[in-house]
Amino acid sequence: MVEKPTPQEVFSDFAILGRYVLTSDIFSLIEKTAPGFGGEIQLTDALRALCQSSDMVAVDFEGKRYDMGNLPGYIEATIDFALSHPAVSDWLKSHLADIVKTL
C-alpha cells in the first residue's frame, strides 16, 4: 500500500478506495506511525504495518470511482449523485441546461 504513489512507485493497477472495517489494533499502530506523505500521519502506513501481523481482506469493487480529495472530483460525484436522485434529478437537468445555454 502506497499513499498517493508517484508514477515510479506504482506497482499494480489496484487502488484503495478508503472504506475500511478495522479492529481496535489499528490505534496503537497509528500512534507509532511517523508522518508520511504530505507530512501527515497516513492510515495507509498503519495499514501496511497491520498487514504484517494480521490477515486483511479486500473487496473487488466494480463501479465508478471518484477522487473526493479535490474540488473537481467532489463536484463530479455530487452532480452524478444528484442526477440519479429522484428528488432533484429533473430540476438539476433543467438547471444545467439553462447554464449551458448561457455559455
N, C-alpha and C positions, 0 to 999 in steps of 0.2 A: 504494500500500500504506500503510495506516494501522494502527498498533498500538493495539488496543482503542479504536476510534473512539467518540466521543460520538454521540448521535443526530443532531446537527447536522453531524458530519463524515462520516457515511455517504454514499457516493456510488454504491454498487452493492449488489446482493444476493449478491455473491460473498464467500467467506471463504477465508483461508489456513489450512490445517489443520496446518501446521508440519512437513511432511515434505519435505525438500529433498535434491537431489543437486547439490553445489556444487563448483566448481573452487577451487583454492587462491587465486584472485584475491580471494575474499571476505575473507581475513585482513587484507590491507592496508587494505581499506575499513573493516573493523571497528575497526582501530587508529585510523582517522581519524574515526570516528563519535562525536559528542558524546552525552552522556546524553540520553535522551528520556523517554518515558512512565515514570512512577514513579521518575525519576532514574537509570534503568538504561540501559546501552547496549543498544539493541534491534537484533536481527538484521534486523528488518523495515526499519529505517532504512538499514542497509548494503545490503540487497537493493534498495531503491529507488535507491541510488546505482549499484549494479551494473547495473541495467537501463538506465542512461543510456549505458553503454559496451559492453554485451553483450546478446545475444539471451537471452530467457527463454522457457521452455516450461511451460505449466500442464496439468494433467490434470483433466478434469471428473470429480469424484468423485460417485458416487451411492451413498448408504448413510446410516447413522445417524452423526451427529456427536456426540461427547462433549466437554464442556468439562472437561478434566482440570486446569484451573487453579483449581478449587475443590473442596471436600470432597464436596458432593452429586454433582457430575459424576463424580468419581473413583469414588464408591460405586456410582452408576448403571452406569458402564462395567464395573466389577468384577462386579457382580451379573449383568448381561446376558451377559458373557463366561462366567461360571461356569454360568449356566443353559443355555448352548449347548455346554458341555464334557461329554462323556460320562462322564468320571471323577468328576464331582461334581454333575452336574445333578440326579439323583434325590435325593441327600442334601440339596442346597440347597432344593429344592422342599419336602421334608418339614420341614426346619428352619424355613423361612419360614412354613409353615402352622402349625407349633407356636407360633411367636412371635405370629402374628396371633390365634390362639385366646386368648392371654393378654391381649390389649389390650382 
